[in-house]
Amino acid sequence: MEYKIKNMDEQEFQRKYLNLKILKGIQTYLKSEGEEESVVYPIRVPQELLYQMVKLQGAESADKLVHHIFTIGLSIWSERLFQESFGAPENLKAFIQLMKERESKEK
Amino acid sequence: MEYKIKNMDEQEFQRKYLNLKILKGIQTYLKSEGEEESVVYPIRVPQELLYQMVKLQGAESADKLVHHIFTIGLSIWSERLFQESFGAPENLKAFIQLMKERESKEK
């Protein structure tokens, strides 16, 4: 894949820029085990799973498990987003360089 | 791995029995895309991800994405639970057979 970092159009730049922000937020979230950069959001979870876990191991363990399952999904999803947006660490570096150049031009 | 389905102790039987119930619930949940056998549960999600998605694609898309991420994790986690509890479809069949035998004895 040829990666046209310098020639990307504005729309593509903005898309990558937003994805990078999202990825950085996810990284912080995962490192802090959901303590940082997070908001509470209601989701639907499998009833039997939740009930059995609360019954067997208590509410705190059930909470941990639901978050554990969510972070498994999040790790995989964010890896895909990274691959789709940048493909390789070098492309990310090139993009960050481009961001810096744009920022210094704007000043 | 030798699978001692007939000789398992009561504790092991109960553990597998509960895991099977959980797995069945998850399967129904996944098939119905969270519509069936689900309860609403608050989780912490990455803030930037949620905000950007709501901004870019609206609240409904953000909701779908959060659920999509959760189901990725759930598919992987339940596959692991299945492997750990039964290992192979034949063992599951043998266990279901054992369940039926116990049920008919209890009647």
Backbone of each chain as ProteinMPNN parsed JSONL, in Angstrom:
{"seq_chain_A": "MEYKIKNMDEQEFQRKYLNLKILKGIQTYLKSEGEEESVVYPIRVPQELLYQMVKLQGAESADKLVHHIFTIGLSIWSERLFQESFGAPENLKAFIQLMKERESKEK", "coords_chain_A": {"N_chain_A": [[0.837, -1.212, 0.0], [0.612, 2.107, -0.949], [1.293, 5.0, 0.797], [-0.064, 7.956, 0.899], [0.808, 10.392, 2.495], [1.433, 13.094, 2.401], [-0.105, 14.098, 0.385], [-2.744, 13.927, 1.048], [-6.247, 14.75, 1.034], [-8.229, 17.438, 2.49], [-10.497, 16.455, 3.808], [-9.835, 13.799, 4.28], [-7.644, 14.204, 5.932], [-8.888, 15.362, 8.192], [-10.501, 13.273, 8.982], [-8.636, 11.301, 9.707], [-7.41, 12.715, 11.738], [-9.413, 12.972, 13.684], [-9.859, 10.246, 14.2], [-7.423, 9.637, 15.34], [-7.541, 11.131, 17.69], [-9.641, 9.792, 18.942], [-8.473, 7.255, 19.202], [-6.34, 7.832, 20.933], [-7.757, 8.568, 23.201], [-8.986, 6.128, 23.797], [-6.762, 4.571, 24.353], [-5.803, 5.791, 26.727], [-8.01, 5.3, 28.327], [-7.997, 2.46, 28.368], [-5.52, 1.928, 29.582], [-5.886, 3.02, 32.107], [-7.762, 1.397, 33.064], [-10.441, 2.125, 32.561], [-10.833, 4.18, 34.311], [-10.043, 6.724, 33.656], [-10.821, 9.445, 31.389], [-13.449, 8.647, 30.783], [-16.991, 8.066, 30.357], [-20.172, 7.444, 31.852], [-22.35, 5.078, 30.518], [-25.406, 3.655, 29.41], [-25.801, 0.257, 28.632], [-27.11, -2.661, 26.925], [-26.879, -5.761, 28.406], [-26.198, -9.325, 28.476], [-28.699, -10.955, 30.219], [-28.693, -13.381, 31.776], [-26.004, -13.858, 32.185], [-25.258, -11.609, 33.728], [-26.952, -11.912, 36.005], [-26.207, -14.451, 37.018], [-23.529, -14.003, 37.623], [-23.653, -11.977, 39.526], [-24.997, -13.371, 41.503], [-23.227, -15.506, 42.019], [-20.722, -14.317, 42.489], [-21.016, -11.769, 43.439], [-21.907, -8.225, 43.192], [-19.816, -6.519, 42.548], [-17.879, -8.062, 41.262], [-19.359, -8.827, 39.038], [-19.654, -6.392, 37.783], [-16.993, -5.857, 37.177], [-16.524, -7.927, 35.373], [-18.271, -7.334, 33.224], [-17.076, -4.985, 32.346], [-14.578, -5.98, 31.688], [-15.219, -7.629, 29.515], [-16.152, -5.672, 27.755], [-13.754, -4.244, 27.365], [-12.19, -6.135, 26.035], [-13.467, -6.206, 23.545], [-13.098, -3.538, 22.866], [-10.319, -3.264, 22.624], [-9.808, -4.828, 20.361], [-11.443, -3.579, 18.438], [-10.308, -0.993, 18.376], [-7.772, -1.548, 17.481], [-8.36, -2.353, 14.893], [-9.369, 0.069, 13.921], [-7.083, 1.617, 14.035], [-5.457, 0.232, 12.185], [-6.934, 0.593, 9.842], [-6.885, 3.369, 9.615], [-4.202, 4.158, 9.735], [-2.476, 2.022, 9.322], [0.313, 1.339, 9.703], [2.945, 1.853, 12.161], [4.836, 3.733, 11.176], [3.401, 5.3, 9.398], [1.721, 6.572, 11.139], [3.552, 8.114, 12.555], [4.411, 9.803, 10.451], [2.037, 11.105, 9.984], [1.624, 12.487, 12.385], [3.791, 14.202, 12.242], [3.001, 15.734, 10.033], [0.735, 16.939, 11.14], [1.97, 18.573, 13.051], [3.398, 20.308, 11.392], [1.307, 21.613, 10.101], [0.122, 22.825, 12.3], [2.165, 24.638, 13.062], [2.197, 26.278, 10.868], [-0.27, 27.47, 11.078], [0.023, 29.142, 13.213]], "CA_chain_A": [[0.0, 0.0, 0.0], [1.33, 3.385, -0.964], [0.628, 5.842, 1.779], [0.143, 9.343, 0.44], [0.561, 11.22, 3.668], [1.552, 14.529, 2.089], [-1.098, 14.517, -0.605], [-4.134, 13.64, 1.402], [-7.111, 15.936, 0.99], [-8.621, 17.967, 3.802], [-11.474, 15.55, 4.419], [-9.069, 12.646, 4.752], [-6.853, 14.671, 7.072], [-9.783, 15.532, 9.334], [-10.943, 11.952, 9.4], [-7.519, 10.689, 10.434], [-7.179, 13.511, 12.936], [-10.435, 12.553, 14.659], [-9.585, 8.864, 14.598], [-6.268, 9.659, 16.243], [-8.044, 11.598, 18.989], [-10.411, 8.678, 19.513], [-7.523, 6.201, 19.583], [-5.603, 8.274, 22.122], [-8.705, 8.471, 24.315], [-9.163, 4.705, 24.115], [-5.515, 4.118, 24.978], [-5.82, 6.277, 28.113], [-9.087, 4.549, 28.98], [-7.574, 1.073, 28.611], [-4.404, 1.925, 30.542], [-6.383, 3.358, 33.453], [-8.874, 0.459, 33.296], [-11.727, 2.813, 32.51], [-10.947, 5.227, 35.33], [-9.821, 8.051, 33.068], [-11.44, 9.777, 30.097], [-14.619, 7.801, 30.537], [-18.322, 8.522, 30.759], [-21.074, 6.321, 32.109], [-23.28, 4.897, 29.405], [-26.191, 2.427, 29.623], [-25.856, -0.711, 27.528], [-27.843, -3.892, 27.194], [-25.967, -6.895, 28.581], [-26.957, -10.572, 28.618], [-29.337, -11.059, 31.525], [-28.261, -14.569, 32.516], [-24.607, -13.605, 32.56], [-25.228, -10.651, 34.837], [-27.607, -12.487, 37.177], [-25.398, -15.539, 37.583], [-22.292, -13.454, 38.175], [-24.009, -11.279, 40.77], [-25.351, -14.407, 42.465], [-22.062, -16.312, 42.371], [-19.511, -13.607, 42.923], [-21.312, -10.432, 43.937], [-22.132, -7.158, 42.208], [-18.553, -5.904, 42.118], [-17.286, -8.973, 40.266], [-20.178, -8.75, 37.833], [-19.283, -5.124, 37.169], [-15.65, -6.043, 36.596], [-16.613, -8.816, 34.212], [-18.883, -6.596, 32.112], [-16.034, -4.082, 31.833], [-13.543, -6.813, 31.072], [-15.742, -8.023, 28.201], [-16.153, -4.465, 26.916], [-12.382, -3.874, 26.973], [-11.736, -7.086, 25.0], [-14.016, -5.674, 22.293], [-12.508, -2.227, 22.581], [-8.935, -3.478, 22.158], [-9.867, -5.328, 18.988], [-12.026, -2.545, 17.581], [-9.376, 0.128, 18.206], [-6.683, -2.057, 16.632], [-8.885, -2.272, 13.513], [-9.441, 1.489, 13.544], [-5.71, 2.028, 13.793], [-5.03, -0.377, 10.921], [-7.683, 1.211, 8.751], [-6.528, 4.777, 9.489], [-2.765, 4.395, 9.583], [-1.863, 0.828, 8.745], [1.604, 0.975, 10.293], [3.442, 2.92, 13.04], [5.536, 4.776, 10.409], [2.388, 6.209, 8.858], [1.267, 7.381, 12.263], [4.608, 9.11, 12.769], [4.343, 10.771, 9.341], [0.829, 11.908, 10.174], [1.877, 13.394, 13.511], [4.693, 15.221, 11.68], [2.14, 16.584, 9.205], [-0.078, 17.717, 12.08], [2.843, 19.601, 13.629], [3.669, 21.291, 10.33], [0.085, 22.411, 9.93], [-0.042, 23.663, 13.488], [3.13, 25.746, 13.062], [1.746, 27.203, 9.8], [-1.464, 28.188, 11.547], [0.382, 30.129, 14.244]], "C_chain_A": [[0.87, 1.261, 0.0], [0.584, 4.358, -0.064], [0.919, 7.307, 1.463], [-0.127, 10.329, 1.56], [0.573, 12.706, 3.336], [0.413, 15.022, 1.191], [-2.549, 14.294, -0.19], [-4.991, 14.915, 1.384], [-7.587, 16.304, 2.403], [-9.567, 17.028, 4.556], [-10.775, 14.341, 5.042], [-8.235, 13.025, 5.979], [-7.728, 14.758, 8.334], [-10.252, 14.19, 9.894], [-9.851, 11.257, 10.228], [-7.266, 11.405, 11.762], [-8.16, 13.1, 14.054], [-10.201, 11.134, 15.153], [-8.415, 8.789, 15.58], [-6.677, 10.119, 17.64], [-8.806, 10.483, 19.71], [-9.469, 7.589, 20.021], [-6.739, 6.574, 20.835], [-6.489, 8.184, 23.371], [-8.893, 7.03, 24.765], [-7.932, 4.157, 24.829], [-5.463, 4.518, 26.463], [-6.855, 5.503, 28.929], [-8.621, 3.139, 29.343], [-6.465, 0.991, 29.655], [-4.889, 2.16, 31.971], [-7.542, 2.453, 33.857], [-10.227, 1.168, 33.429], [-11.896, 3.924, 33.53], [-10.847, 6.618, 34.716], [-10.492, 8.195, 31.707], [-12.631, 8.88, 29.773], [-15.905, 8.507, 30.946], [-19.194, 7.29, 30.973], [-22.125, 6.265, 31.005], [-24.079, 3.598, 29.617], [-26.142, 1.505, 28.41], [-26.714, -1.899, 27.932], [-26.836, -5.04, 27.291], [-26.788, -8.172, 28.751], [-27.411, -10.777, 30.068], [-28.766, -12.195, 32.373], [-26.828, -14.402, 33.024], [-24.532, -12.716, 33.783], [-25.805, -11.267, 36.117], [-26.732, -13.551, 37.839], [-24.141, -14.996, 38.249], [-22.549, -12.72, 39.495], [-24.274, -12.308, 41.87], [-24.109, -15.147, 42.97], [-20.954, -15.516, 43.029], [-19.755, -12.182, 43.41], [-21.316, -9.372, 42.846], [-20.824, -6.583, 41.676], [-17.863, -6.756, 41.045], [-18.047, -8.92, 38.956], [-19.825, -7.479, 37.06], [-17.92, -5.235, 36.469], [-15.708, -6.89, 35.334], [-17.197, -8.094, 33.001], [-17.848, -5.641, 31.496], [-14.903, -4.838, 31.142], [-13.971, -7.198, 29.651], [-15.729, -6.82, 27.247], [-14.728, -4.109, 26.464], [-11.771, -4.866, 25.986], [-12.188, -6.558, 23.631], [-13.337, -4.38, 21.88], [-11.078, -2.352, 22.054], [-8.937, -3.898, 20.693], [-10.384, -4.252, 18.041], [-11.019, -1.408, 17.329], [-8.163, -0.286, 17.372], [-7.1, -1.987, 15.152], [-8.928, -0.823, 13.031], [-8.049, 2.023, 13.234], [-5.219, 1.513, 12.442], [-5.664, 0.327, 9.731], [-7.217, 2.655, 8.519], [-5.057, 4.984, 9.157], [-2.001, 3.196, 9.042], [-0.577, 0.388, 9.399], [2.109, 2.142, 11.138], [4.156, 4.056, 12.287], [4.546, 5.802, 9.863], [1.827, 7.123, 9.943], [2.278, 8.491, 12.543], [4.539, 10.208, 11.714], [3.14, 11.688, 9.515], [1.014, 12.921, 11.305], [2.795, 14.548, 13.064], [3.879, 16.239, 10.859], [1.268, 17.494, 10.077], [0.733, 18.885, 12.651], [3.134, 20.703, 12.63], [2.469, 22.212, 10.114], [-0.127, 23.356, 11.109], [0.897, 24.858, 13.468], [2.784, 26.766, 11.964], [0.597, 28.094, 10.277], [-1.142, 29.28, 12.562], [0.81, 31.458, 13.618]], "O_chain_A": [[1.744, 1.435, 0.849], [-0.633, 4.506, -0.173], [2.007, 7.817, 1.73], [-1.151, 11.011, 1.576], [-0.183, 13.485, 3.918], [0.024, 16.189, 1.23], [-3.466, 14.457, -0.995], [-4.509, 16.008, 1.682], [-7.368, 15.569, 3.366], [-9.452, 16.838, 5.767], [-11.078, 13.924, 6.16], [-8.137, 12.259, 6.938], [-7.343, 14.283, 9.402], [-10.38, 14.005, 11.104], [-10.114, 10.705, 11.296], [-6.95, 10.776, 12.772], [-7.77, 12.911, 15.206], [-10.322, 10.843, 16.343], [-8.417, 7.991, 16.518], [-6.222, 9.571, 18.644], [-8.642, 10.264, 20.91], [-9.642, 7.067, 21.122], [-6.501, 5.729, 21.699], [-6.038, 7.783, 24.444], [-8.951, 6.745, 25.961], [-8.041, 3.383, 25.78], [-5.13, 3.71, 27.33], [-6.604, 5.108, 30.067], [-8.818, 2.678, 30.467], [-6.465, 0.101, 30.505], [-4.368, 1.575, 32.92], [-8.219, 2.7, 34.856], [-11.037, 0.843, 34.297], [-12.958, 4.54, 33.619], [-11.477, 7.567, 35.185], [-10.701, 7.223, 30.982], [-12.796, 8.419, 28.643], [-15.9, 9.421, 31.77], [-18.984, 6.242, 30.362], [-22.704, 7.281, 30.62], [-23.504, 2.565, 29.961], [-26.413, 1.934, 27.288], [-27.004, -2.115, 29.108], [-26.044, -5.263, 26.376], [-27.956, -8.104, 29.131], [-26.607, -10.771, 31.0], [-28.405, -12.0, 33.533], [-26.506, -14.768, 34.154], [-23.835, -13.022, 34.751], [-25.208, -11.151, 37.188], [-26.542, -13.551, 39.055], [-23.737, -15.471, 39.31], [-21.774, -12.826, 40.445], [-23.84, -12.145, 43.01], [-23.951, -15.384, 44.167], [-20.328, -15.963, 43.99], [-18.811, -11.471, 43.754], [-20.811, -9.578, 41.742], [-20.729, -6.207, 40.508], [-17.338, -6.238, 40.059], [-17.447, -8.963, 37.882], [-19.712, -7.496, 35.834], [-17.732, -4.774, 35.343], [-15.026, -6.604, 34.35], [-16.686, -8.221, 31.889], [-17.763, -5.51, 30.275], [-14.352, -4.383, 30.14], [-13.185, -7.104, 28.708], [-15.344, -6.94, 26.084], [-14.521, -3.718, 25.315], [-10.923, -4.485, 25.18], [-11.398, -6.476, 22.69], [-13.042, -4.157, 20.706], [-10.681, -1.625, 21.143], [-8.162, -3.384, 19.887], [-9.822, -4.042, 16.966], [-10.896, -0.923, 16.205], [-7.596, 0.53, 16.645], [-6.309, -1.615, 14.285], [-8.573, -0.523, 11.891], [-7.861, 2.787, 12.287], [-4.639, 2.261, 11.654], [-4.997, 0.615, 8.737], [-7.157, 3.116, 7.379], [-4.708, 5.88, 8.388], [-0.981, 3.358, 8.371], [-0.378, -0.804, 9.634], [1.754, 3.292, 10.879], [4.091, 5.21, 12.708], [4.81, 7.004, 9.862], [1.504, 8.285, 9.697], [1.913, 9.65, 12.742], [4.6, 11.394, 12.036], [3.206, 12.885, 9.233], [0.603, 14.076, 11.186], [2.604, 15.701, 13.452], [4.063, 17.449, 10.991], [1.094, 18.675, 9.776], [0.258, 20.018, 12.726], [3.121, 21.885, 12.972], [2.612, 23.426, 9.967], [-0.502, 24.517, 10.943], [0.494, 25.969, 13.813], [3.043, 27.961, 12.111], [0.503, 29.274, 9.939], [-1.917, 30.217, 12.754], [1.146, 32.4, 14.337]]}, "seq_chain_B": "MEYKIKNMDEQEFQRKYLNLKILKGIQTYLKSEGEEESVVYPIRVPQELLYQMVKLQGAESADKLVHHIFTIGLSIWSERLFQESFGAPENLKAFIQLMKERESKEK", "coords_chain_B": {"N_chain_B": [[-6.742, -34.431, 25.648], [-8.412, -36.013, 28.193], [-11.783, -36.491, 28.723], [-13.682, -36.508, 31.369], [-16.646, -37.079, 31.568], [-18.632, -38.599, 32.771], [-17.714, -39.072, 35.291], [-17.539, -36.721, 36.68], [-17.499, -34.542, 39.54], [-20.046, -33.256, 41.799], [-19.81, -30.503, 42.16], [-18.356, -29.692, 39.943], [-20.147, -30.444, 37.973], [-22.259, -28.663, 38.509], [-20.998, -26.243, 38.004], [-20.408, -26.405, 35.256], [-23.007, -26.61, 34.373], [-24.131, -24.113, 35.033], [-22.453, -22.479, 33.495], [-23.229, -23.318, 30.977], [-25.859, -22.401, 30.893], [-25.362, -19.658, 30.984], [-23.935, -19.391, 28.593], [-25.903, -20.109, 26.726], [-27.716, -18.032, 27.105], [-26.141, -15.886, 26.235], [-25.803, -16.555, 23.571], [-28.441, -16.302, 22.585], [-28.789, -13.596, 23.083], [-26.8, -12.51, 21.38], [-27.663, -13.368, 18.867], [-30.11, -12.037, 18.643], [-29.258, -9.52, 18.532], [-28.958, -8.157, 20.977], [-31.531, -7.633, 21.702], [-33.051, -9.551, 22.955], [-33.306, -11.356, 26.077], [-31.84, -9.539, 27.65], [-30.514, -7.039, 29.899], [-30.514, -3.655, 31.033], [-27.517, -1.991, 31.707], [-25.21, 0.064, 33.425], [-22.187, 1.188, 32.035], [-18.713, 2.232, 31.959], [-17.564, 4.102, 29.314], [-15.174, 5.002, 26.717], [-14.739, 8.429, 26.69], [-14.063, 10.273, 24.562], [-14.475, 8.76, 22.278], [-17.262, 8.295, 22.419], [-18.294, 10.953, 22.385], [-17.305, 11.967, 19.922], [-18.506, 10.238, 18.099], [-21.221, 10.682, 18.538], [-21.336, 13.325, 17.73], [-20.483, 13.188, 15.057], [-22.088, 11.198, 13.854], [-24.489, 11.01, 15.138], [-26.676, 10.176, 17.951], [-27.835, 7.661, 17.837], [-26.204, 6.101, 16.186], [-23.895, 6.145, 17.722], [-24.733, 4.71, 19.908], [-25.182, 2.234, 18.693], [-22.569, 1.621, 17.955], [-21.222, 1.385, 20.433], [-22.526, -0.872, 21.407], [-21.824, -2.662, 19.409], [-19.055, -2.869, 19.836], [-19.103, -3.992, 22.39], [-20.278, -6.468, 21.795], [-18.314, -7.654, 20.213], [-16.349, -8.168, 22.123], [-17.852, -9.85, 23.75], [-18.394, -12.085, 22.123], [-15.825, -13.174, 21.866], [-15.143, -13.627, 24.562], [-17.149, -15.455, 25.334], [-16.61, -17.573, 23.697], [-14.175, -18.373, 24.765], [-15.075, -19.153, 27.308], [-16.669, -21.293, 26.604], [-14.734, -23.027, 25.513], [-13.158, -23.488, 27.77], [-14.991, -24.716, 29.469], [-16.122, -26.861, 28.052], [-14.624, -27.523, 25.812], [-14.885, -29.021, 23.357], [-17.371, -29.649, 20.794], [-18.38, -32.296, 21.032], [-18.062, -32.904, 23.711], [-19.829, -31.155, 24.829], [-22.221, -32.223, 23.874], [-22.173, -34.699, 25.201], [-22.369, -33.792, 27.792], [-24.903, -32.592, 27.809], [-26.42, -34.868, 27.409], [-25.885, -36.188, 29.827], [-27.11, -34.38, 31.571], [-29.77, -34.749, 30.836], [-30.151, -37.409, 31.62], [-29.843, -37.183, 34.381], [-31.988, -35.527, 34.927], [-34.166, -37.208, 34.247], [-33.85, -39.174, 36.158], [-34.419, -37.741, 38.447], [-37.108, -37.369, 38.28]], "CA_chain_B": [[-7.43, -34.239, 26.927], [-9.452, -36.991, 28.478], [-12.915, -35.735, 29.236], [-14.4, -37.435, 32.255], [-17.988, -36.517, 31.688], [-19.462, -39.417, 33.666], [-17.165, -39.111, 36.645], [-17.329, -35.408, 37.285], [-18.165, -34.393, 40.832], [-21.233, -32.413, 41.788], [-19.397, -29.108, 42.023], [-17.977, -29.531, 38.539], [-21.39, -30.507, 37.209], [-22.999, -27.407, 38.707], [-20.248, -25.175, 37.34], [-20.662, -26.537, 33.819], [-24.435, -26.368, 34.149], [-24.309, -22.659, 35.042], [-21.784, -21.927, 32.317], [-24.059, -23.614, 29.815], [-26.987, -21.454, 30.943], [-24.814, -18.35, 30.598], [-23.611, -19.446, 27.161], [-27.155, -20.09, 25.959], [-28.212, -16.659, 27.193], [-25.306, -15.033, 25.375], [-26.121, -16.901, 22.184], [-29.724, -15.657, 22.269], [-28.5, -12.156, 23.076], [-26.044, -12.151, 20.172], [-28.516, -13.596, 17.687], [-31.173, -11.024, 18.569], [-28.555, -8.222, 18.629], [-29.173, -7.522, 22.283], [-32.95, -7.347, 21.937], [-33.637, -10.564, 23.844], [-32.559, -11.81, 27.261], [-30.869, -8.519, 28.048], [-30.885, -6.032, 30.891], [-29.718, -2.434, 30.869], [-26.466, -1.925, 32.721], [-24.344, 1.217, 33.124], [-20.739, 0.933, 31.989], [-17.884, 3.381, 31.592], [-17.033, 3.986, 27.949], [-14.249, 6.1, 26.438], [-15.429, 9.703, 26.477], [-13.791, 10.851, 23.235], [-15.156, 7.888, 21.32], [-18.703, 8.548, 22.482], [-18.562, 12.328, 21.96], [-17.058, 12.131, 18.482], [-19.496, 9.472, 17.349], [-22.494, 11.4, 18.638], [-21.176, 14.542, 16.923], [-20.346, 12.847, 13.637], [-23.11, 10.319, 13.269], [-25.734, 11.02, 15.908], [-26.727, 9.355, 19.163], [-28.207, 6.276, 17.536], [-25.002, 5.432, 15.695], [-22.982, 5.986, 18.853], [-25.278, 3.601, 20.679], [-24.899, 1.006, 17.94], [-21.136, 1.345, 18.004], [-20.89, 0.888, 21.774], [-23.01, -2.253, 21.465], [-20.998, -3.452, 18.493], [-17.793, -3.125, 20.543], [-19.393, -4.937, 23.469], [-20.532, -7.811, 21.255], [-17.017, -8.228, 19.803], [-15.774, -8.714, 23.353], [-18.704, -10.933, 24.249], [-18.173, -13.261, 21.273], [-14.533, -13.761, 22.221], [-15.196, -14.11, 25.943], [-18.006, -16.644, 25.441], [-15.866, -18.651, 23.034], [-13.211, -18.839, 25.773], [-15.829, -19.86, 28.355], [-17.051, -22.573, 26.017], [-13.525, -23.859, 25.424], [-12.729, -23.84, 29.119], [-15.987, -25.579, 30.108], [-16.449, -28.07, 27.297], [-13.48, -27.85, 24.95], [-15.255, -29.469, 22.009], [-18.816, -29.889, 20.676], [-18.739, -33.645, 21.505], [-18.173, -32.854, 25.163], [-21.088, -30.468, 25.111], [-23.275, -33.224, 23.633], [-22.115, -35.667, 26.299], [-22.865, -33.121, 28.997], [-26.365, -32.45, 27.667], [-26.926, -36.222, 27.643], [-25.791, -36.387, 31.281], [-28.163, -33.538, 32.157], [-31.066, -35.417, 30.584], [-30.202, -38.606, 32.469], [-30.088, -36.727, 35.754], [-33.372, -35.016, 34.997], [-35.128, -38.316, 34.25], [-33.708, -39.834, 37.461], [-35.046, -36.904, 39.469], [-38.569, -37.405, 38.165]], "C_chain_B": [[-8.504, -35.316, 27.1], [-10.605, -36.274, 29.184], [-13.791, -36.652, 30.068], [-15.806, -36.929, 32.552], [-18.832, -37.287, 32.711], [-19.013, -39.308, 35.124], [-17.021, -37.746, 37.317], [-18.076, -35.29, 38.619], [-19.293, -33.352, 40.734], [-20.893, -30.947, 41.536], [-19.079, -28.772, 40.561], [-19.224, -29.541, 37.651], [-22.145, -29.181, 37.297], [-22.32, -26.242, 37.978], [-20.511, -25.2, 35.82], [-22.118, -26.204, 33.477], [-24.714, -24.855, 34.085], [-23.665, -22.014, 33.824], [-22.604, -22.155, 31.053], [-25.259, -22.667, 29.743], [-26.534, -20.063, 30.483], [-24.541, -18.312, 29.096], [-24.864, -19.404, 26.286], [-27.767, -18.687, 25.945], [-27.452, -15.716, 26.271], [-25.62, -15.28, 23.907], [-27.425, -16.221, 21.734], [-29.544, -14.144, 22.146], [-27.818, -11.751, 21.771], [-26.892, -12.294, 18.91], [-29.56, -12.498, 17.523], [-30.589, -9.606, 18.649], [-28.91, -7.449, 19.901], [-30.633, -7.225, 22.601], [-33.55, -8.309, 22.961], [-32.694, -10.935, 24.981], [-31.483, -10.811, 27.68], [-31.431, -7.624, 29.153], [-29.989, -4.816, 30.675], [-28.746, -2.317, 32.047], [-25.542, -0.744, 32.408], [-22.865, 0.823, 33.099], [-20.002, 2.231, 31.688], [-17.316, 3.142, 30.195], [-16.083, 5.157, 27.691], [-15.003, 7.362, 25.987], [-15.293, 10.234, 25.042], [-14.505, 10.066, 22.134], [-16.64, 8.214, 21.255], [-19.03, 9.94, 21.934], [-18.407, 12.493, 20.45], [-18.117, 11.409, 17.663], [-20.861, 10.152, 17.371], [-22.455, 12.62, 17.72], [-21.209, 14.224, 15.43], [-21.564, 12.129, 13.073], [-24.405, 10.243, 14.057], [-25.736, 9.99, 17.028], [-27.003, 7.892, 18.861], [-27.008, 5.468, 17.041], [-24.012, 5.174, 16.822], [-23.425, 4.8, 19.7], [-24.978, 2.262, 20.002], [-23.432, 0.628, 18.036], [-20.721, 0.767, 19.36], [-21.339, -0.573, 21.91], [-22.203, -3.18, 20.56], [-19.684, -3.844, 19.183], [-18.002, -4.147, 21.661], [-19.595, -6.359, 22.925], [-19.257, -8.462, 20.693], [-16.383, -8.907, 21.02], [-16.535, -9.931, 23.845], [-18.516, -12.221, 23.434], [-16.887, -13.964, 21.678], [-14.578, -14.365, 23.619], [-16.019, -15.396, 26.049], [-17.365, -17.847, 24.739], [-14.848, -19.255, 24.014], [-13.908, -19.637, 26.873], [-16.256, -21.241, 27.855], [-15.862, -23.536, 25.99], [-13.121, -24.383, 26.795], [-13.689, -24.856, 29.754], [-16.166, -26.905, 29.394], [-15.363, -28.484, 26.312], [-13.843, -28.215, 23.523], [-16.751, -29.765, 21.975], [-19.247, -31.271, 21.186], [-18.934, -33.651, 23.028], [-19.447, -32.154, 25.605], [-22.256, -31.445, 24.964], [-23.348, -34.219, 24.785], [-22.671, -35.055, 27.576], [-24.38, -32.96, 28.966], [-27.045, -33.795, 27.918], [-26.966, -36.524, 29.149], [-26.883, -35.597, 32.022], [-29.525, -34.215, 32.034], [-31.232, -36.634, 31.485], [-30.513, -38.231, 33.922], [-31.527, -36.257, 35.932], [-34.375, -36.154, 35.074], [-35.049, -39.109, 35.557], [-34.473, -39.08, 38.553], [-36.57, -36.957, 39.441], [-39.174, -38.588, 38.91]], "O_chain_B": [[-9.379, -35.489, 26.252], [-10.389, -35.532, 30.142], [-14.545, -37.468, 29.537], [-16.098, -36.426, 33.637], [-19.644, -36.699, 33.426], [-19.81, -39.433, 36.054], [-16.444, -37.639, 38.399], [-19.149, -35.867, 38.795], [-19.454, -32.672, 39.72], [-21.59, -30.247, 40.802], [-19.473, -27.732, 40.032], [-19.341, -28.758, 36.708], [-22.609, -28.648, 36.289], [-22.984, -25.373, 37.412], [-20.791, -24.175, 35.199], [-22.415, -25.606, 32.443], [-25.433, -24.381, 33.206], [-24.241, -21.124, 33.198], [-22.666, -21.296, 30.173], [-25.626, -22.193, 28.667], [-27.215, -19.39, 29.709], [-24.867, -17.34, 28.415], [-24.885, -18.751, 25.243], [-28.266, -18.218, 24.922], [-28.042, -14.859, 25.613], [-25.694, -14.349, 23.106], [-27.497, -15.645, 20.648], [-30.071, -13.507, 21.234], [-28.208, -10.772, 21.136], [-26.843, -11.455, 18.011], [-29.86, -12.077, 16.405], [-31.319, -8.628, 18.81], [-29.13, -6.238, 19.872], [-30.942, -6.638, 23.638], [-34.437, -7.941, 23.732], [-31.472, -10.843, 24.867], [-30.362, -11.191, 28.018], [-32.642, -7.477, 29.313], [-28.86, -4.933, 30.198], [-29.108, -2.517, 33.207], [-25.134, -0.565, 31.26], [-22.364, 0.2, 34.035], [-20.595, 3.203, 31.22], [-16.677, 2.124, 29.93], [-16.168, 6.186, 28.361], [-15.786, 7.342, 25.037], [-16.281, 10.593, 24.401], [-15.06, 10.637, 21.194], [-17.204, 8.388, 20.174], [-19.936, 10.089, 21.115], [-19.261, 13.079, 19.786], [-18.572, 11.923, 16.641], [-21.565, 10.196, 16.362], [-23.424, 12.91, 17.019], [-21.875, 14.902, 14.649], [-22.013, 12.413, 11.963], [-25.316, 9.5, 13.692], [-24.921, 9.067, 17.055], [-26.485, 6.997, 19.528], [-26.819, 4.313, 17.422], [-23.372, 4.123, 16.875], [-22.609, 3.996, 20.148], [-24.578, 1.295, 20.649], [-23.092, -0.546, 18.181], [-19.972, -0.207, 19.431], [-20.615, -1.403, 22.461], [-21.937, -4.332, 20.904], [-19.259, -4.998, 19.123], [-17.187, -5.049, 21.854], [-19.137, -7.331, 23.526], [-19.137, -9.687, 20.698], [-15.944, -10.055, 20.955], [-15.945, -10.912, 24.298], [-18.484, -13.315, 23.997], [-16.851, -15.186, 21.817], [-14.107, -15.482, 23.835], [-15.637, -16.32, 26.767], [-17.561, -18.992, 25.146], [-14.68, -20.473, 24.085], [-13.401, -20.666, 27.319], [-16.208, -22.225, 28.593], [-15.97, -24.695, 26.388], [-12.787, -25.557, 26.96], [-13.259, -25.748, 30.486], [-16.34, -27.945, 30.029], [-15.206, -29.669, 26.016], [-13.187, -27.772, 22.581], [-17.341, -30.094, 23.004], [-20.351, -31.415, 21.712], [-19.834, -34.303, 23.556], [-20.059, -32.508, 26.613], [-23.154, -31.494, 25.804], [-24.427, -34.542, 25.282], [-23.361, -35.723, 28.346], [-25.056, -33.168, 29.973], [-28.099, -33.863, 28.55], [-27.955, -37.045, 29.666], [-27.49, -36.091, 32.972], [-30.315, -34.252, 32.977], [-32.304, -36.868, 32.042], [-31.326, -38.868, 34.591], [-32.183, -36.544, 36.934], [-35.322, -36.098, 35.858], [-36.054, -39.653, 36.016], [-35.078, -39.675, 39.445], [-37.238, -36.64, 40.425], [-40.393, -38.76, 38.911]]}, "name": "protein", "num_of_chains": 2, "seq": "MEYKIKNMDEQEFQRKYLNLKILKGIQTYLKSEGEEESVVYPIRVPQELLYQMVKLQGAESADKLVHHIFTIGLSIWSERLFQESFGAPENLKAFIQLMKERESKEKMEYKIKNMDEQEFQRKYLNLKILKGIQTYLKSEGEEESVVYPIRVPQELLYQMVKLQGAESADKLVHHIFTIGLSIWSERLFQESFGAPENLKAFIQLMKERESKEK"}
